[in-house]
């Protein structure tokens, strides 16, 4: 095997004393010293959140205060790190959603496992999962980082329904029943 030897030119006196590099570093420091500060006083000041930001996944209710989640478990199946756990349950009689067969008995999202990919929001047919603009989640222990169903609804709240799909189904069922 041939060995190639690289010929290097000898260093000058200035290069051997590192004076040009030290002066360059000082000039960079002086340049940034006189610039206005870009520091934010967090949490009072927060950075602007860009459009399309994928934050904390939460559950939302429809404008009538009903659960939008029908426990189809698509979000659980599509979640890459398996951060979502759903225990399906039955819907109580007289809940005002007679055409819905299931509702989640338990719905947990482990925020320590969540990678904020947004697949759960994309796959949800009922638009029950929404990614919030919240970006700072903290807790004193691992158990505090698992958001249970009540906490998910507390974070998500109520959002206007874009499709009013439950109301349309109910109106269609009562309208169809009246024509026969």
N, C-alpha and C positions, 0 to 999 in steps of 0.2 A: 504494500500500500504506500502510495506516495504522500509525503508530508509537505504541505505548502506553508511556507513561512511568510508572514505578512510584514512588509517593511513599513515602519511608522516613522514619521518625521519627528525630529527631536522637539521638545517643548521649549517655548521661549521663556525668558525670565519672568514675564508677567503671568504667563500661564502656570508656571511652577509655583508662584506665590498665591495663586487663586484670587488676586485682586480684582480682575474683571468680573468674576462670578459673584464675589461679595458685593461689589458696587451694583451689579444688575439686581441682586436680591434686595438691596436697600432701596433702589429706585422703585421696584415693584411694591414694596411695603409703603413707601411714601405716597405713591399713586393711590393706593387703596385707603390710606389714612385720611385723605382729604375728600373722598367721595361721601355722598350722603349715606346714612345707615340703611340697610335693607332688613334689619332685624324686626320681627313682629313680637309684640308683647302677648304671647300666648298664655291663657285662652281668651283674654279680652279682645285681642285682634286675631282674626283668622284669615288665612289665605283665601283668595277667590277660588271657588270650586269650578273647574271647567265643565262645559256641557258634556253629557254622556258619561259622567263620573259614575263608577260602580262602587257604591258604599255598602253599608250594613243591610243585609236582607231582613225584611220585616213582613208581617202579615197585615192586611188591611181589611176593613169591613166596607160594606156598601153603604150608600147614604141613609138606608133605613136601619142601620146598626146590625145587620145580619152578617154572619160569617160567609165570606166568599169562597173559602177553601172547602172543597167537596171530598177531600181525602183520596184523590186519585193516585197519589204517590209518584207522579211523574217526576217531580222535583227531587224526591229521594233517590229515584233510580238514575237520574242524569247527573247527580252531584259527583264530580270526580274524586274528592277526598272523603266522600261519605260522611259529610258533616250534618246532614239532615236525617232525623229519625221521626217517623210518623206512626202513630198507633190509631188505626181507623176505628171509628165508633159509629153508632147509629144516631139519627136525627130525632130529637124529641117530637112527639106528636103535638100539633098545634103551634109549631114554631114559625109558621108562615112561609115555609119553604117545602111544600108537599111533594114537589117533583124532584127534590134532592134526596138521594138514598143514604149517603154517608156524610159524616163530618169528622174532623180529627178529634179523637179523645185526648191525644197528647201530640204535640208538635214541638220538637226540640231542634235548635240549630246550635251546634258547637262552634263558636266563633274562633276558637283556637285552631280548628281544622279548616274553616272556611277560607277559600283562596280568592273570594270576591270576583269570581269569573262571570257571574250574571246568568249562567245557564238555567238556574231555577226560575228566574223571572221570565226568561224567553220561552220556556217550555210550559208554563202554567196556563192551562186553557181558561181558567176563571179570572185571571189577572189578580190573584189573591196575594202573590208575593211581589213586593216592590223593593227595589234597592234605594235606600235613603241616601242623602248627602252627608250623613254622619261618617266621620273618618277616625274618630278617637274613641276606641273602646278600651276600657281598662277595668281591672278587678283585683281584689286582694288574693284570690285563689282560683284554681281551675274551675270550681263549681260555679263561680260567679260569671264565668265566660260562656256558660251554656244558657242560651235564651230559650225559656219555656214559652208555651202558647200565650199565657197572659202577658208576659213581657214583650213578646213579638207584636201583639195587638196594641200594647201601650206605646211602643215605638212607632208602629205604623199608623195607627189611628184610623180615620175614615177618609176615603178618597172618593171623589165623584166617579160614578160609573159611566164609562164611555159608551157602553153598549146597552145598558139596562136589560141585559139578557134574561134575568129572572123575571122581571116585570113583564117583558114581552111574552115569555112562555106562559106566565100566569094569565095574561090577557088573552092569549091565543087559546088556552084551555077553556076559559070561561066563555069566550066568544064561540068556540067550536061546539061547546056544550049547549049553547043557547040556540044554535041553528038546527039541531037535530030534532 
